[in-house]
Amino acid sequence: MSVTGNQRQIFLRLAAELRPHWHRDAAFAQRLHTLIARQRAFGSRDRRLYRELLYTTVRYAPWIEPRLDRDPVEAAATVAWLAADLPATRAYRLAHLADRPPCPASVAGKAALLHEAPDILLPAWLKEECPQAWSELELDALHRRAPLWLRIQSGDHAAIAAEFAASGWTWRTSSVHPEAWEVLAEADVTQSQVFKQGLFEIQDLGSQLILATVDIPAGERWLDACAGAGGKTLQLARLVGPGGKVDAHDIRPAALTELATRAGRAGLRNISVRQAEPDGLYDGVLVDAPCSGSGTWRRAPHLKWTTTPEQIARHATAQLDLLGQFSARVRPGGRLIYATCSLARSENTKVMEAFLAQQPEFTPVAPMAGFGYVSDGVGLAILPAAHDTDGFYVATLRRS
Ligand SMILES: C[S@@+](CC[C@H](N)C(=O)[O-])C[C@H]1O[C@@H](n2cnc3c(N)ncnc32)[C@H](O)[C@@H]1O
């Protein structure tokens, strides 16, 4: 059998093994990772090839599944056509695409050539939760492979640039946020010395823009109430500077251990990990709440199929509870930032409306910078298309 035929068979076998799970398993990304890691014969290029083919399959599942049932070889060719053009996929794609026109960049263009409906690539419940997602630009952005964004966390841009250039990696600085670099090469940047020295962290540009919408003066004392592994904690710690302080809290001890490692690598000594629920009052509290993750569908496309309106409603209830709990830690005159990585109004605008109705001593604060995003009157929906980011929501409130 030809190399391509063999690769196609492997892809179809892996897809068949994963198919029962991509509509059901919220931990599908881990399942896919484990399945690929189990393939002893795979080199790193094989792993990249099959990961891209499988993610493409899940991203375009409503177009691919009927083809898998009807004609697996045609399904494999369609996936190859839709997959990103990367060093790891190039030869495979070329072998499959000889008689097809180039794949258009837009979802509408792809849909037209495949005689498919663009609409079915998003779950119907999102129509009410985020009607903007159906605009051509957002639909395209939601179906692009997510870029690799770094947050530069030292003034030493030159050292990073020097090592990247020496490794042959290209990058660009974001036009809206100079601390954010997009890596344009397929690179494992975590193997670089400059990463090990803590000069940058991997963080989506949209995630970085959340705190860039707020004026956070040096010297303030903040609580990161849902700190996780600390993506935003480290950014906050840099903003408040050595004269300020960030307490990082989360209910997951393992995440806080990772946070402490990252803070150590970055040389940030103004972060304290708080496993126990913090008391006292802070100049500011960040509630980066657990959510449906609908803003991260570019990285986790299975969530399009596993998330239900009932889950969204449960998240909204929990988010309001978390805000009630942690808003008590904001000093009078201090600020509360609410953020999610969700596109759903129920988890964003509606949670804010409910919170403001319950807690009249909080009032919305206009963003310091809006980056062109549209306000809902309280916060900003960071939609993917404008700056090629994941989707987020951020609102800042002040306590009277
Ligand atoms: C969206 S993630 C945080 C991501 C993180 N801020 C970052 O920038 O990488 C939400 C976090 O909330 C945490 N969480 C869930 N329930 C919580 C609670 N009751 N109190 C504190 N943290 C909680 C989860 O463990 C999770 O790490």
The ligand as an SDF file (V2000), in Angstrom:
LIG
                    3D

 27 29  0  0  0  0  0  0  0  0999 V2000
  -11.4920   29.7430   33.8320 C   0  0  0  0  0  0  0  0  0  0  0  0
  -10.6210   28.8430   34.9880 S   0  0  0  0  0  0  0  0  0  0  0  0
   -9.4120   29.9800   35.5410 C   0  0  0  0  0  0  0  0  0  0  0  0
   -8.3130   30.2330   34.5520 C   0  0  0  0  0  0  0  0  0  0  0  0
   -7.1990   31.0880   35.0950 C   0  0  0  0  0  0  0  0  0  0  0  0
   -7.6620   32.2890   35.7370 N   0  0  0  0  0  0  0  0  0  0  0  0
   -6.2020   31.4570   34.0140 C   0  0  0  0  0  0  0  0  0  0  0  0
   -6.1030   32.6240   33.6400 O   0  0  0  0  0  0  0  0  0  0  0  0
   -5.4920   30.5430   33.5590 O   0  0  0  0  0  0  0  0  0  0  0  0
  -11.7090   28.7830   36.3440 C   0  0  0  0  0  0  0  0  0  0  0  0
  -11.1020   28.2540   37.6260 C   0  0  0  0  0  0  0  0  0  0  0  0
  -12.0610   28.3770   38.6620 O   0  0  0  0  0  0  0  0  0  0  0  0
  -11.7890   27.3870   39.6000 C   0  0  0  0  0  0  0  0  0  0  0  0
  -12.9400   27.2680   40.5200 N   0  0  0  0  0  0  0  0  0  0  0  0
  -14.1010   26.5940   40.3440 C   0  0  0  0  0  0  0  0  0  0  0  0
  -14.8980   26.7460   41.4220 N   0  0  0  0  0  0  0  0  0  0  0  0
  -14.2360   27.5460   42.2880 C   0  0  0  0  0  0  0  0  0  0  0  0
  -14.5270   28.0520   43.5830 C   0  0  0  0  0  0  0  0  0  0  0  0
  -15.6760   27.7670   44.1990 N   0  0  0  0  0  0  0  0  0  0  0  0
  -13.6210   28.8280   44.1900 N   0  0  0  0  0  0  0  0  0  0  0  0
  -12.4450   29.1250   43.5720 C   0  0  0  0  0  0  0  0  0  0  0  0
  -12.1040   28.6690   42.3470 N   0  0  0  0  0  0  0  0  0  0  0  0
  -12.9730   27.8780   41.7180 C   0  0  0  0  0  0  0  0  0  0  0  0
  -11.4880   26.1730   38.7620 C   0  0  0  0  0  0  0  0  0  0  0  0
  -10.7640   25.2330   39.4740 O   0  0  0  0  0  0  0  0  0  0  0  0
  -10.6970   26.7950   37.6060 C   0  0  0  0  0  0  0  0  0  0  0  0
   -9.3200   26.6980   37.8120 O   0  0  0  0  0  0  0  0  0  0  0  0
  1  2  1  0
  2  3  1  0
  2 10  1  0
  3  4  1  0
  4  5  1  0
  5  6  1  0
  5  7  1  0
  7  8  2  0
  7  9  1  0
 10 11  1  0
 11 12  1  0
 11 26  1  0
 12 13  1  0
 13 14  1  0
 13 24  1  0
 14 15  1  0
 14 23  1  0
 15 16  2  0
 16 17  1  0
 17 18  1  0
 17 23  2  0
 18 19  1  0
 18 20  2  0
 20 21  1  0
 21 22  2  0
 22 23  1  0
 24 25  1  0
 24 26  1  0
 26 27  1  0
M  CHG  2   2   1   9  -1
M  END
$$$$
